[in-house]
Amino acid sequence: DIQMTQSPSSLSASVGDRVTITCRASQFINDILNWFQQKPGKAPNLLIYAASSLQSGVPSRFSGSRSGTDFTLTISGLQPEDFATYYCQQSYSTPQTFGQGTKVEIK
Amino acid sequence: QVQLQESGPGLVKPSETLSLTCTVSGGSISSYYWSWIRQPPGKGLEWIGYIYDSGNTNYNPSLKSRVTISVDTSKNQLSLKLSSVTAADTAVYYCARGCSATSCFLPPFWGQGTLVTVSS
């Protein structure tokens, strides 16, 4: 199985901050990597697909990038509505696997 | 825009079989990979398995002995059956559309999920 090691598991940040979340894949997954945002009681909401493609309707402050097997989600200018839990998902090979999640909290 | 809606019993007794349906609207069920994913309360996400082209299935080894995923193309529905459930199977269950026949560089689409509680 491909392990997705997501870090940090939680972080505290202020409105306006730049936030970076990382997922490291245990092996090559090409760009087949998605990022989701999840708020309590809601389904995960797709932010980024194919490592760096912004999903339609998602604010441009969200961006994704890849360096080898390291994937990064960046929020440039954190907004109040961005406080949530974020997950990465690889669908390059089965079983598909998710990162453990990063909870972004208000400082 | 494709939409997915999960449905099924919200309460299942231990040792019984959990059965869920996902109805797909706004697009064909053909030529895509369709997955089921679950999330226990307060925990992370777990991929259960997928089906492609009605007969091609792939299951998470952790659940493989208990899972069956099938498709009814005439109804544009996919289904999940999980047998011999225990309290550990209590979760929100999501269906999702993934790769197409020719590309995985596509946005996935997820349903809103349905909570299934295993309890007597």
Interface residues (C-beta under 8 A of the other chain):
Chain A: D31 I32 N34 A43 P44 L46 Y49 A50 S53 Q55 S56 Y87 Q89 S91 Y92 T94 P95 Q96 T97 F98 G99 Q100 G101
Chain B: S35 G44 L45 E46 W47 Y50 N58 N60 P61 S62 V92 Y94 G98 C99 C104 F105 L106 P107 P108 F109 W110 G111 Q112 G113
